Amino acid sequence: MWRIAVLTVSFLALSAPVALAEGHDGGEGLYGPTDDKVVTYAGFILIAGFPILALVLTLIQSALERRKDRRLAAAKARKQRADLRGGW
């Protein structure tokens, strides 16, 4: 147990200078300078994105449920038809 604690503290101590270092870009991210407009648009994307994601996942789930229901109905129909066919 103490080994995990020592490794965790060592990792955090060694990664602190990297996390706190300010690079040559002045803290600019991959996108570019982050101003109020960028943050607002990112918030709007999140507000619209989650309902769209929920809608898409719901449509996928309902399509899979319909497919399952058709498959079960077909299996039931095949079982009933087997009685009419006779056979061994």
N, C-alpha and C positions, 0 to 999 in steps of 0.2 A: 504494500500500500504506500509506503513511504517513497518507493522508487517512482511511482506515478507522480507524487507530489513534487519530488525533486526535478523530474523531467519537465513537468508543467511549468514550474517556476523558472527553470533554465530556458525553456523555449520562449516564455514571455519576456524574460530579461534580455535575451538575444535579439528578439524581434522588435523591441521597443524603439531602438534607434531608427529602424527602417520605417516604422509607423509614424514617428514624430518628425522625420526628416522632411524638409520642404525642398522639392526638386528645383530644377532650373526653370520650370514652367510656372512657378508661383502658385501651385495648387490647382492648376487648370486640369480638368478631367479629360477623358477621351473625347467627349462631345464638343468641348470648347468652353468658353467662359459661361459660367452658370449665373444668369441674372434672374430677375423676378419673372420675366416672360417665359423663360425655359422651365422654371419650376411650376408655374401656373399650367402650362401646356402638359407637363408630365402628370400633374394632378388630374387634369381633365381626361387624359388617356387612361389613368387608373380608374377614374369614376365610370367611364364608358366601357372599359375593358372587362371588368369583373362581371357585369350583367351579360355582356356578349359571350364571355367564357361559359357562364352558367347556362345560357340559352343553347350554345353549341353542344355542351356536354349532355343537356337534357334531350336534345334531338337525337344524339347518338344513342343514348340509353333507350329511348322509346323505339327507335328503329331496331335495336337488338332485341327488345322485348317482343315486338311484332314478329320478328324472325323466329324467336323461340316458340311463340304461340302457334305459328304456322307449322313449325317442325313437329310440335307435340300433336297438333290436330292431324297431320299427315300420318304420324305413327299410329294414332288411334284408328284412323280410317283403314290403314293397312291391316291392323289386327282384326278389325271387324270383317274385312273382305276375306281374310284367310279362312274364316268359318264357312263362307259361302263356296269357296273353291273346293273344299274337301281335300283329299290327299291323304297322305300317310299320317 
